[in-house]
């Protein structure tokens, strides 16, 4: 997710942002509940949008890049063994 669109926009895991908000509310003595029943995704998305953050399915792009690089290493290792 990103508040700024573009190739160099900083991204975040949306659940990290939700966690920060909920931690802050709990520290203030409140008892936040997200999606009281069922899937918390839609209420979490609404929370992020209200903060001006556009959720993105890929989450943190740096983590996605690291995962893809690691998978490429695994594929290369497997293909070399054949």
DSSP file (Angstrom, degrees, kcal/mol; ACC not computed):
  #  RESIDUE AA STRUCTURE BP1 BP2  ACC     N-H-->O    O-->H-N    N-H-->O    O-->H-N    TCO  KAPPA ALPHA  PHI   PSI    X-CA   Y-CA   Z-CA
    1    1 A X              0   0    0      0, 0.0    11,-1.0     0, 0.0     2,-0.3   0.000 360.0 360.0 360.0 156.3    0.0    0.0    0.0
    2    2 A X  B     -A   54   0A   0     52,-2.0    52,-1.6     9,-0.2     9,-0.1  -0.995 360.0-152.5-154.7 143.8    1.2    3.5   -0.6
    3    3 A X  S    S+     0   0    0      7,-0.4     2,-0.4    -2,-0.3    -1,-0.1   0.665  96.4  48.9 -86.0 -19.2    0.1    7.0    0.1
    4    4 A X  S    S-     0   0    0      6,-0.4     2,-0.2    50,-0.1    -1,-0.2  -0.980  83.1-140.0-122.3 131.1    2.0    8.1   -3.0
    5    5 A X        +     0   0    0     -2,-0.4     2,-0.2    -3,-0.1     3,-0.1  -0.630  52.2  77.5 -91.4 150.7    1.7    6.3   -6.3
    6    6 A X  S >  S-     0   0    0     -2,-0.2     3,-1.3     1,-0.1    -2,-0.1  -0.661  89.1 -69.7 136.6 170.0    4.7    5.6   -8.6
    7    7 A X  T 3  S+     0   0    0      1,-0.3    -1,-0.1    -2,-0.2    -2,-0.0   0.821 129.9  41.0 -63.3 -33.0    7.6    3.3   -9.0
    8    8 A X  T 3  S+     0   0    0     -3,-0.1    -1,-0.3     2,-0.1     2,-0.1   0.258  82.7 132.4-101.1  12.5    9.5    4.7   -6.0
    9    9 A X    <   -     0   0    0     -3,-1.3     2,-0.2     1,-0.1    -3,-0.1  -0.393  62.6-114.1 -65.5 138.9    6.5    5.1   -3.7
   10   10 A X        -     0   0    0     -2,-0.1    -7,-0.4    -5,-0.1    -6,-0.4  -0.529  35.1-157.1 -73.8 139.2    7.1    3.6   -0.2
   11   11 A X        -     0   0    0     -2,-0.2     2,-0.3    -9,-0.1    -9,-0.2  -0.814   9.8-168.8-119.6 159.7    5.0    0.6    0.6
   12   12 A X        -     0   0    0    -11,-1.0     2,-0.6    -2,-0.3    44,-0.3  -0.961  35.1-102.6-140.8 155.5    3.9   -1.0    3.8
   13   13 A X    >>  -     0   0    0     -2,-0.3     4,-1.3    46,-0.2     3,-1.2  -0.738  34.5-139.4 -74.3 123.0    2.3   -4.2    4.9
   14   14 A X  H 3> S+     0   0    0     -2,-0.6     4,-2.2    42,-0.3     5,-0.2   0.831 100.8  57.5 -58.4 -31.7   -1.3   -3.0    5.5
   15   15 A X  H 3> S+     0   0    0      1,-0.2     4,-2.5     2,-0.2    -1,-0.3   0.802 100.0  58.8 -70.4 -26.2   -1.6   -5.2    8.6
   16   16 A X  H <> S+     0   0    0     -3,-1.2     4,-2.2     2,-0.2    -1,-0.2   0.913 107.6  46.1 -64.9 -41.5    1.4   -3.3   10.1
   17   17 A X  H  X S+     0   0    0     -4,-1.3     4,-2.3     2,-0.2    -2,-0.2   0.928 112.9  49.1 -66.2 -45.0   -0.5    0.0    9.8
   18   18 A X  H  X S+     0   0    0     -4,-2.2     4,-2.8     1,-0.2     5,-0.2   0.912 110.5  52.1 -60.0 -42.0   -3.6   -1.6   11.3
   19   19 A X  H  X S+     0   0    0     -4,-2.5     4,-2.8     2,-0.2     5,-0.2   0.905 108.1  50.7 -61.6 -42.8   -1.5   -3.0   14.1
   20   20 A X  H  X S+     0   0    0     -4,-2.2     4,-2.3     2,-0.2    -1,-0.2   0.928 112.5  46.7 -60.9 -45.4    0.0    0.5   14.9
   21   21 A X  H  X S+     0   0    0     -4,-2.3     4,-2.4     1,-0.2    -2,-0.2   0.935 114.7  46.1 -62.8 -46.5   -3.5    2.1   15.0
   22   22 A X  H  X S+     0   0    0     -4,-2.8     4,-2.7     2,-0.2    10,-0.3   0.886 111.4  51.8 -67.3 -38.0   -4.9   -0.7   17.2
   23   23 A X  H  X S+     0   0    0     -4,-2.8     4,-2.6    -5,-0.2    -1,-0.2   0.927 110.3  49.5 -61.7 -44.5   -1.9   -0.6   19.5
   24   24 A X  H  X S+     0   0    0     -4,-2.3     4,-1.3    -5,-0.2    -2,-0.2   0.925 112.7  46.9 -60.1 -45.6   -2.2    3.2   19.9
   25   25 A X  H  <>S+     0   0    0     -4,-2.4     5,-2.4     1,-0.2     3,-0.2   0.908 112.8  48.8 -64.4 -42.1   -6.0    2.8   20.7
   26   26 A X  H ><5S+     0   0    0     -4,-2.7     3,-1.8     1,-0.2    -1,-0.2   0.893 108.0  54.4 -65.3 -39.6   -5.4    0.0   23.2
   27   27 A X  H 3<5S+     0   0    0     -4,-2.6    -1,-0.2     1,-0.3    -2,-0.2   0.793 103.6  57.1 -63.4 -27.2   -2.6    2.1   24.9
   28   28 A X  T 3<5S-     0   0    0     -4,-1.3    -1,-0.3    -3,-0.2    -2,-0.2   0.366 127.1-102.2 -84.3   5.1   -5.2    4.9   25.3
   29   29 A X  T < 5S+     0   0    0     -3,-1.8    -3,-0.2     1,-0.3     2,-0.1   0.532  81.5 128.9  88.6   6.7   -7.5    2.4   27.2
   30   30 A X      < -     0   0    0     -5,-2.4     2,-0.4    -6,-0.2    -1,-0.3  -0.477  54.9-138.7 -90.2 166.7   -9.8    1.7   24.3
   31   31 A X        -     0   0    0     -2,-0.1    -5,-0.1    -3,-0.1    -9,-0.0  -0.696  24.4-164.8-126.2  77.8  -10.8   -1.8   23.1
   32   32 A X        -     0   0    0     -2,-0.4     2,-0.4   -10,-0.3    -6,-0.0  -0.325   4.4-168.1 -68.5 145.1  -10.8   -1.6   19.3
   33   33 A X        -     0   0    0     -2,-0.0     2,-0.5     0, 0.0     3,-0.2  -0.999   4.6-160.7-132.2 134.2  -12.5   -4.4   17.3
   34   34 A X  S    S-     0   0    0     -2,-0.4     6,-0.1     1,-0.3     7,-0.1  -0.962  76.3  -6.9-120.0 118.1  -12.1   -4.9   13.6
   35   35 A X  S    S-     0   0    0     -2,-0.5    -1,-0.3     5,-0.1     5,-0.1   0.996  72.7-153.5  63.4  63.0  -14.6   -7.0   11.8
   36   36 A X  S    S+     0   0    0     -3,-0.2     2,-0.4     1,-0.1    -1,-0.1   0.768  80.2  19.6 -43.5 -34.9  -16.4   -8.1   14.9
   37   37 A X  S    S-     0   0    0      2,-0.1     2,-0.1     0, 0.0    -1,-0.1  -1.000 121.1  -9.4-135.5 139.0  -17.5  -11.2   13.0
   38   38 A X  S    S+     0   0    0     -2,-0.4     2,-0.3     2,-0.0     0, 0.0  -0.420 108.9  12.9  83.9-153.6  -16.0  -12.6    9.9
   39   39 A X        -     0   0    0      1,-0.1     4,-0.4    -2,-0.1     3,-0.3  -0.439  49.9-163.1 -69.1 121.3  -13.4  -11.2    7.6
   40   40 A X  S  > S+     0   0    0     -2,-0.3     4,-2.3     1,-0.2     5,-0.2   0.522  70.6  93.2 -80.8  -3.6  -11.5   -8.2    9.0
   41   41 A X  H  > S+     0   0    0      1,-0.2     4,-2.7     2,-0.2     5,-0.2   0.927  81.9  47.1 -57.4 -53.1  -10.3   -7.3    5.5
   42   42 A X  H  > S+     0   0    0     -3,-0.3     4,-2.3     1,-0.2    -1,-0.2   0.919 114.9  45.4 -60.6 -44.4  -13.0   -4.8    4.5
   43   43 A X  H  > S+     0   0    0     -4,-0.4     4,-2.3     2,-0.2    -1,-0.2   0.894 113.4  51.4 -64.6 -35.2  -13.0   -2.8    7.7
   44   44 A X  H  X S+     0   0    0     -4,-2.3     4,-2.5     2,-0.2    -2,-0.2   0.916 109.7  49.6 -64.5 -42.2   -9.1   -2.8    7.6
   45   45 A X  H  X S+     0   0    0     -4,-2.7     4,-2.7     1,-0.2    -2,-0.2   0.913 110.2  50.6 -61.2 -43.1   -9.3   -1.4    4.1
   46   46 A X  H  X S+     0   0    0     -4,-2.3     4,-2.2    -5,-0.2    -1,-0.2   0.899 109.8  51.1 -62.5 -40.5  -11.8    1.2    5.2
   47   47 A X  H  X S+     0   0    0     -4,-2.3     4,-1.1     2,-0.2    -2,-0.2   0.940 111.7  46.5 -60.6 -48.0   -9.5    2.2    8.0
   48   48 A X  H ><>S+     0   0    0     -4,-2.5     5,-2.6     1,-0.2     3,-0.7   0.921 111.8  50.6 -62.6 -44.2   -6.5    2.5    5.7
   49   49 A X  H ><5S+     0   0    0     -4,-2.7     3,-1.6     1,-0.3    -1,-0.2   0.880 106.2  55.6 -61.7 -38.0   -8.4    4.5    3.2
   50   50 A X  H 3<5S+     0   0    0     -4,-2.2    -1,-0.3     1,-0.3    -2,-0.2   0.763 106.0  52.4 -66.5 -22.9   -9.6    6.9    5.9
   51   51 A X  T <<5S-     0   0    0     -4,-1.1    -1,-0.3    -3,-0.7    -2,-0.2   0.406 123.6-107.1 -89.0   1.1   -6.0    7.5    6.8
   52   52 A X  T < 5S+     0   0    0     -3,-1.6     2,-0.5     1,-0.3    -3,-0.2   0.711  77.9 133.3  81.1  21.3   -5.3    8.4    3.1
   53   53 A X      < -     0   0    0     -5,-2.6     2,-0.8    -6,-0.2    -1,-0.3  -0.917  50.0-144.2-109.4 126.3   -3.4    5.1    2.5
   54   54 A X  B     -A    2   0A   0    -52,-1.6   -52,-2.0    -2,-0.5   -50,-0.1  -0.792  21.5-134.2 -90.1 110.1   -4.2    3.1   -0.6
   55   55 A X        -     0   0    0     -2,-0.8     2,-0.4   -54,-0.2   -42,-0.1  -0.326  19.8-163.3 -63.1 143.8   -4.0   -0.6    0.2
   56   56 A X    >   -     0   0    0    -44,-0.3     3,-1.6     1,-0.1   -42,-0.3  -0.995  22.7-133.9-129.9 137.5   -2.1   -2.7   -2.3
   57   57 A X  T 3  S+     0   0    0     -2,-0.4    -1,-0.1     1,-0.3    -2,-0.0   0.805 103.5  59.9 -59.9 -30.8   -2.4   -6.5   -2.5
   58   58 A X  T 3  S-     0   0    0      1,-0.2    -1,-0.3    -3,-0.0     6,-0.2   0.635  86.5-166.2 -77.5 -11.6    1.4   -6.9   -2.8
   59   59 A X    <   +     0   0    0     -3,-1.6     2,-0.6   -47,-0.1    -1,-0.2  -0.403  60.8  17.2  65.7-135.6    2.1   -5.2    0.6
   60   60 A X     >  -     0   0    0    -49,-0.2     4,-2.0     1,-0.2     3,-0.2  -0.603  66.6-156.6 -77.3 115.4    5.7   -4.2    1.1
   61   61 A X  H  > S+     0   0    0     -2,-0.6     4,-2.6     1,-0.2     5,-0.2   0.826  90.6  58.2 -64.2 -32.2    7.5   -4.2   -2.3
   62   62 A X  H  > S+     0   0    0      2,-0.2     4,-2.3     1,-0.2    -1,-0.2   0.915 107.7  46.7 -64.4 -41.6   10.9   -4.7   -0.7
   63   63 A X  H  > S+     0   0    0     -3,-0.2     4,-2.6     2,-0.2    -2,-0.2   0.912 111.1  52.2 -65.3 -41.5    9.7   -7.9    1.0
   64   64 A X  H  X S+     0   0    0     -4,-2.0     4,-2.5     1,-0.2    -2,-0.2   0.914 109.8  49.6 -60.3 -42.8    8.2   -9.1   -2.3
   65   65 A X  H  X S+     0   0    0     -4,-2.6     4,-2.4     1,-0.2    -1,-0.2   0.916 111.0  49.5 -61.8 -42.9   11.5   -8.4   -4.1
   66   66 A X  H  X S+     0   0    0     -4,-2.3     4,-2.4     2,-0.2    -2,-0.2   0.907 111.2  49.0 -63.9 -41.4   13.4  -10.4   -1.4
   67   67 A X  H  X S+     0   0    0     -4,-2.6     4,-2.6     2,-0.2    -2,-0.2   0.926 111.7  48.8 -63.8 -44.6   11.0  -13.3   -1.7
   68   68 A X  H  X S+     0   0    0     -4,-2.5     4,-2.1     1,-0.2    -2,-0.2   0.895 111.6  49.5 -63.4 -39.5   11.3  -13.4   -5.5
   69   69 A X  H  X S+     0   0    0     -4,-2.4     4,-2.0     2,-0.2    -1,-0.2   0.911 111.6  49.1 -64.8 -41.9   15.1  -13.3   -5.3
   70   70 A X  H  X S+     0   0    0     -4,-2.4     4,-2.3     1,-0.2    -2,-0.2   0.912 110.7  49.9 -64.4 -42.3   15.1  -16.1   -2.8
   71   71 A X  H  X S+     0   0    0     -4,-2.6     4,-2.7     1,-0.2    -1,-0.2   0.882 108.6  53.2 -63.4 -37.4   12.7  -18.2   -5.0
   72   72 A X  H  X S+     0   0    0     -4,-2.1     4,-2.5     2,-0.2    -1,-0.2   0.897 108.3  50.3 -64.0 -39.6   15.0  -17.5   -8.0
   73   73 A X  H  X S+     0   0    0     -4,-2.0     4,-2.4     2,-0.2    -2,-0.2   0.916 111.2  48.4 -63.0 -42.9   18.0  -18.8   -6.0
   74   74 A X  H  X S+     0   0    0     -4,-2.3     4,-2.4     2,-0.2    -2,-0.2   0.931 111.7  49.3 -63.3 -45.5   16.0  -22.0   -5.0
   75   75 A X  H  X S+     0   0    0     -4,-2.7     4,-2.7     1,-0.2     5,-0.2   0.923 111.5  49.4 -60.0 -43.5   15.0  -22.6   -8.6
   76   76 A X  H  X S+     0   0    0     -4,-2.5     4,-2.0     1,-0.2    -1,-0.2   0.908 111.4  49.2 -62.9 -41.9   18.6  -22.1   -9.8
   77   77 A X  H  X S+     0   0    0     -4,-2.4     4,-1.1     2,-0.2    -1,-0.2   0.902 113.2  46.5 -64.4 -41.3   19.9  -24.6   -7.2
   78   78 A X  H  X S+     0   0    0     -4,-2.4     4,-0.6     1,-0.2     3,-0.3   0.916 112.9  48.6 -67.7 -43.5   17.3  -27.2   -8.1
   79   79 A X  H >< S+     0   0    0     -4,-2.7     3,-0.5     1,-0.2    -1,-0.2   0.821 107.6  55.7 -69.0 -30.2   17.9  -26.8  -11.8
   80   80 A X  H 3< S+     0   0    0     -4,-2.0    -1,-0.2     1,-0.2    -2,-0.2   0.810 102.2  57.8 -69.9 -28.9   21.6  -27.1  -11.3
   81   81 A X  H 3<        0   0    0     -4,-1.1    -1,-0.2    -3,-0.3    -2,-0.2   0.679 360.0 360.0 -74.6 -17.9   21.2  -30.4   -9.5
   82   82 A X    <<        0   0    0     -4,-0.6    -1,-0.2    -3,-0.5    -2,-0.1   0.485 360.0 360.0 -76.4 360.0   19.4  -32.0  -12.5
